[in-house]
Amino acid sequence: MSDSWLVTVDQNCIGSGMCAGAAPDHFELMDGYARAIKDEVDPDEAVIDAAESCPVEAILVKHAASGEVVAPTD
């Protein structure tokens, strides 16, 4: 996965489920909170949509190689 992304969900998650709705192949709710199904993923617009739709910006998507933030953007 040379162009892969790292996906994290932090403790600010409120369990809205918006991410699981936007990208069900990448996020799931567990015990009322979101978690990434895999920490490292191939680039997918649905992951960006999930990060951008999170009401508390609990999802961070970065390029694995450089650490550059992919989403959310300001």
N, C-alpha and C positions, 0 to 999 in steps of 0.2 A: 504493500500500500504506500507507494512513494508519494502520492499526492493526497494522502489521507488527512482526515480531520480528527481532532480530539474533541470529545463532547463531554461536558460535565454539567451536573445539576447541583447547585449549592443549597445550603440550609435555609435559604429564603423561600424555597418552594412552598406554595400554599395548597397544592394539589388541585388546581383548577381543571386539569385534564386537557387544556388547550393543546399542549404538545402532543399528547397521545392521539388527539383527534386530527392534528395536522400531519403527524408523521408516525402512524401506528407501527411501522416497521422499525422505528428507532427509539421510541419511548413507550413506557408503560407506567401505570400507577401501581405502587406497591405500598401497602399499609397507609393509603391515603396520600402518598407523595409520589412525584414523578421520579423516574430514574431512566438513564440511558440504557438501552438493551445491550449495546456494546460501547466501550469507551473510545474505540477508534473505528471510524467509518469511511467509506468512499464518499467523495463529495456528492451531495444530493440536495436539491433545492428545497425539499420537504424539511430537512434539518434546519435550514435557514428560516423557513416559514415558522417552524416550531419555536425557535429562539426568539424571533421577532414578535410572535404572538403571546409570549409569556407575560402575564400582567405584572410580574414582579422582577422580570429579567433574571430569573434564576438559572437560565441555561446559557452556557458559554461554549462557543464553537471556535476552535483555533486550528490553523494549519499545523500538522504534526511536526513537520520539519523545521519551520521557522518560528512557531509560536505566535504568528500574526493572527489577530482576531478577525474572524470571518463574520460572526454575528454574536450578539446584536450590534448594530451600528446606530450611531446617534442620529 
